[in-house]
Amino acid sequence: MRMIRTLGAATLVLAMGWGAAASAQEKLQYLFPAPSFLVAFAPFQIATIKGYYKQAGLEPEFLNGRGGADTAKQVGAGNVDLGGGVGDTAIIVRPNGVPVKPVAILGGRSLMQLVVRDDANIKSPADLKGKTIAIQAFQDTTFYSLLGVMATAGLKKEDANIQAVGPANTMKMIITGEAQALAAVPDWIGPIQAAGVKITVFPSETFFPNMAQAIIASEVMIKKKPAMIKKFVGATLKGLKDVMDDPAAAAKLIAANIPEWKDKDAAVTSALEYYAKTVYPGQKVLGMMDVERLTKLQDFYAAQQIIPSKSPISDLYTNEFVQ
């Protein structure tokens, strides 16, 4: 299994000065689907900085992966304890025999945002035909969300020039005009606007019931370590609530503790305010799966032949760790 460098454990643990006390904590590995310094992972960053994991008796090591679908495979294979994806990840990977399910959903709306250059004259998914669209990776679940958006207009992946170029290059391509659209997380919106590019942003839920980020676990881990999962979920949701309650305060903590965001408080604040307004709201209970939305989403993926078969809904989520 290929792992990129860690951010969270290496950087944030030192920032909190855990030292020898950490040895008494229960260790676990959490695989992010993208670089762990991204603002998308603010709930985890805040939970680390504020010591919520430590208070729960945990010492997580955060690792960087290659997209939500690939992360799910690593979780399902037992190579890591937990990982990140979106609420629909299990819908995508379960038909391929990957035994994972979300144990918490970080928001009631959609993570993936369709970002389009205004000069590309893209007003709806139908206008994506023939366009160059940048994505992070074909193993990333935002790719499947893009396919879902395109499918609402009867388009398939072959109807557009979809290029998987990694997080940094997706922004570069939209800024230079090499791409007319991208399937993005909200983090990427601010830098594109700061470069002077006029864009329009469509949350993917505008077109179909896509979901927010999720913490995923394997069936084996759910049975083997339910107490650990509950502690990790609880600490992360505390971090999520802090971000929702005060994005600016969360941004200051992130900028002060994560080297990649040093002196970039304004950029982090802008991104977190977008998350707090557009991605995180809408849950009756923080972290809980919306089963009706999940059912509609799987039906949509199946009808559009994005997945080969449907799974029992009970295999696609559990709310036992958020109630």
URNOR-V605826 format. One record per backbone hydrogen bond with DSSP energy under -1.0 kcal/mol. CO is the residue of the C=O (numbers start at 1). NH is the residue of the N-H. If there is no record, write none. Layout:
# URNOR-V605826
co=CO nh=NH
co=CO nh=NH
This chain:
# URNOR-V605826
co=7 nh=11
co=8 nh=12
co=8 nh=13
co=11 nh=15
co=12 nh=16
co=13 nh=18
co=18 nh=21
co=19 nh=22
co=20 nh=23
co=21 nh=24
co=22 nh=25
co=26 nh=59
co=28 nh=61
co=29 nh=82
co=30 nh=63
co=31 nh=84
co=32 nh=65
co=33 nh=67
co=35 nh=38
co=38 nh=41
co=39 nh=42
co=41 nh=45
co=42 nh=46
co=43 nh=47
co=44 nh=48
co=45 nh=49
co=46 nh=50
co=47 nh=52
co=47 nh=53
co=48 nh=51
co=51 nh=55
co=52 nh=56
co=53 nh=58
co=54 nh=57
co=57 nh=26
co=59 nh=28
co=61 nh=30
co=63 nh=32
co=64 nh=4
co=67 nh=71
co=68 nh=72
co=69 nh=73
co=70 nh=74
co=71 nh=75
co=72 nh=76
co=73 nh=77
co=74 nh=79
co=75 nh=78
co=82 nh=31
co=83 nh=216
co=85 nh=214
co=86 nh=89
co=88 nh=92
co=89 nh=93
co=90 nh=94
co=93 nh=96
co=93 nh=98
co=94 nh=97
co=98 nh=100
co=99 nh=219
co=101 nh=217
co=102 nh=318
co=104 nh=215
co=105 nh=107
co=112 nh=204
co=113 nh=184
co=114 nh=202
co=115 nh=182
co=116 nh=200
co=117 nh=120
co=118 nh=121
co=124 nh=127
co=125 nh=128
co=126 nh=129
co=128 nh=131
co=131 nh=161
co=132 nh=180
co=132 nh=181
co=133 nh=163
co=134 nh=183
co=135 nh=165
co=136 nh=166
co=137 nh=140
co=139 nh=69
co=139 nh=70
co=140 nh=143
co=141 nh=145
co=142 nh=146
co=143 nh=147
co=144 nh=148
co=145 nh=149
co=146 nh=150
co=147 nh=151
co=148 nh=152
co=150 nh=153
co=150 nh=155
co=151 nh=154
co=156 nh=159
co=157 nh=160
co=159 nh=130
co=160 nh=162
co=161 nh=133
co=163 nh=135
co=166 nh=170
co=167 nh=171
co=168 nh=172
co=169 nh=173
co=170 nh=174
co=171 nh=175
co=172 nh=176
co=173 nh=177
co=173 nh=178
co=173 nh=179
co=180 nh=117
co=181 nh=134
co=182 nh=115
co=184 nh=113
co=185 nh=188
co=186 nh=189
co=188 nh=192
co=189 nh=193
co=190 nh=194
co=191 nh=195
co=192 nh=197
co=193 nh=196
co=198 nh=118
co=200 nh=116
co=202 nh=114
co=203 nh=206
co=204 nh=207
co=204 nh=208
co=208 nh=210
co=211 nh=111
co=212 nh=87
co=213 nh=106
co=214 nh=85
co=215 nh=103
co=215 nh=104
co=216 nh=83
co=217 nh=101
co=218 nh=222
co=219 nh=223
co=220 nh=224
co=221 nh=225
co=225 nh=229
co=226 nh=230
co=227 nh=231
co=228 nh=232
co=229 nh=233
co=230 nh=234
co=231 nh=235
co=232 nh=236
co=233 nh=237
co=234 nh=238
co=235 nh=239
co=236 nh=240
co=237 nh=241
co=238 nh=242
co=239 nh=243
co=240 nh=244
co=241 nh=245
co=242 nh=246
co=246 nh=250
co=247 nh=251
co=248 nh=252
co=249 nh=253
co=250 nh=254
co=251 nh=255
co=252 nh=256
co=253 nh=257
co=254 nh=258
co=258 nh=261
co=259 nh=262
co=261 nh=264
co=264 nh=268
co=265 nh=269
co=266 nh=270
co=267 nh=271
co=268 nh=272
co=269 nh=273
co=270 nh=274
co=271 nh=275
co=272 nh=276
co=273 nh=277
co=274 nh=278
co=275 nh=279
co=275 nh=280
co=279 nh=109
co=285 nh=288
co=287 nh=105
co=290 nh=294
co=291 nh=295
co=292 nh=296
co=293 nh=297
co=294 nh=298
co=295 nh=299
co=296 nh=300
co=297 nh=301
co=298 nh=302
co=299 nh=303
co=300 nh=304
co=301 nh=306
co=301 nh=307
co=302 nh=305
co=312 nh=315
co=313 nh=316
co=319 nh=322
co=319 nh=323
